[in-house]
Amino acid sequence: MPCVGVYHIIKWMIFRWIDGNLGPITEHGITLEEIEAKKKNMKKRTKRSEYERFTALSDDDKNREVARYDHTMPRGRPLTAAQKALHAGARRLGRPRIGKGAKTIALTVERDLLRRADAWAKHEGISRAQLMARGLLAVLPG
């Protein structure tokens, strides 16, 4: 008997049944009863999640799985002064404070002027906010 997958045979069977001709299926030596039996025994191939795999285990197997994580962490040595400084710098969040801090504002600018300002800021290698700050400093007294 040639190697033909059950899926393909069933698919072929459906198309032949529509035509009213089931003869070609029996050419492979497979009866309709065998096809129905194989169709019932076919399992859907679905990948189980880790949760489903774990919950399907027996209690002893679950304990063995969890035992892999039942160890204590080794004690480390204290941080050096350089490591403490690096750690303290990493803990600080947000923008660095310049002067007395910053305030977020909403500013309406004509589109073409904004496009030109963005192009100039990119050319200078600065941000839009830095360009606006430079502009304000240039026109304000003192």
C-alpha positions as a printed Julia matrix, in Angstrom:
142×3 Matrix{Float64}:
   0.0    0.0    0.0
   1.5    3.38  -0.94
   2.31   5.84   1.85
  -0.58   8.29   1.83
  -1.41  10.47   4.83
  -4.82  10.05   6.43
  -5.47  13.76   6.1
  -4.92  13.63   2.34
  -7.1   10.54   1.98
  -9.95  12.16   3.92
  -9.59  15.34   1.89
  -9.58  13.29  -1.31
 -12.54  11.32  -0.03
 -14.56  14.5    0.53
 -13.89  15.73  -3.01
 -14.68  12.31  -4.48
 -17.84  12.08  -2.41
 -18.98  15.4   -3.79
 -18.52  13.93  -7.26
 -20.4   10.8   -6.12
 -17.39   8.57  -6.86
 -15.7    6.83  -3.91
 -13.98   4.24  -6.09
 -10.44   5.74  -6.21
 -10.11   5.57  -2.38
 -10.37   1.8   -2.39
  -7.54   1.63  -4.95
  -5.14   2.18  -2.02
  -6.58  -0.8   -0.19
  -8.19   1.31   2.55
 -11.8    0.79   3.46
 -14.11   3.53   4.6
 -14.29   1.9    8.05
 -10.49   2.11   8.37
 -10.58   5.77   7.41
 -13.26   6.52  10.0
 -11.29   4.61  12.68
  -8.08   6.52  11.86
  -9.98   9.81  11.83
 -11.29   9.1   15.36
  -7.82   8.19  16.62
  -6.13  11.27  15.14
  -5.02  13.74  17.78
  -4.74  17.44  17.21
  -1.15  18.51  17.47
  -1.22  21.35  19.94
   1.75  22.45  21.94
   1.0   22.38  25.65
   2.06  25.3   27.76
   4.55  24.82  30.57
   1.72  25.33  33.05
  -0.35  22.53  31.49
   2.7   20.27  31.35
   3.47  20.93  35.01
  -0.1   20.46  36.26
  -0.31  17.14  34.41
   2.66  15.76  36.41
   2.23  13.56  39.44
   2.99  15.02  42.88
   6.39  13.27  43.02
   7.34  14.59  39.59
   6.23  18.1   40.59
   8.4   17.91  43.72
  11.39  16.82  41.61
  10.82  19.72  39.21
  10.59  22.26  42.03
  13.61  20.8   43.86
  15.87  22.23  41.16
  15.15  25.71  42.53
  15.38  24.88  46.25
  18.93  26.09  46.83
  20.15  29.15  48.64
  22.02  31.88  46.86
  25.7   32.1   47.71
  26.71  35.07  49.81
  28.45  37.78  47.84
  31.16  40.1   48.98
  30.49  43.76  49.78
  30.58  46.32  46.98
  33.7   48.39  46.48
  33.5   52.2   46.64
  33.52  52.42  42.83
  30.73  49.84  42.58
  28.67  51.7   45.2
  29.04  54.96  43.26
  28.02  53.22  40.03
  25.02  51.64  41.76
  23.94  54.95  43.29
  24.15  56.64  39.88
  22.05  53.91  38.29
  19.33  54.3   40.93
  18.72  57.95  40.09
  15.76  58.23  37.75
  14.68  60.96  35.38
  16.48  63.76  33.66
  19.53  65.31  35.26
  18.69  68.6   36.91
  20.09  71.67  35.16
  19.89  74.91  37.07
  16.73  74.89  39.2
  15.08  72.04  37.29
  12.78  72.02  34.28
   9.09  72.64  33.63
   7.16  71.01  30.79
   5.11  73.46  28.74
   2.79  73.33  25.72
   3.99  75.68  23.01
   2.22  76.43  19.73
   4.59  77.04  16.82
   3.85  77.56  13.13
   4.57  74.31  11.22
   7.14  75.68   8.79
   9.0   77.47  11.58
   9.03  74.27  13.64
  10.35  72.29  10.67
  13.15  74.84  10.19
  13.94  74.79  13.94
  14.11  70.98  13.98
  16.42  70.98  10.96
  18.71  73.55  12.62
  18.74  71.62  15.9
  19.66  68.44  14.02
  22.41  70.33  12.19
  23.78  71.62  15.5
  23.43  68.2   17.17
  21.14  69.46  19.93
  17.55  68.75  20.94
  14.55  70.93  20.12
  14.28  71.9   23.8
  17.94  72.97  23.89
  17.42  75.08  20.76
  14.39  76.79  22.32
  16.36  77.43  25.52
  19.22  79.0   23.52
  16.74  81.2   21.69
  15.17  82.4   24.93
  18.58  83.11  26.48
  19.55  85.08  23.37
  16.56  87.44  23.58
  16.07  87.75  27.35
  17.98  90.49  29.2
  20.55  89.56  31.76
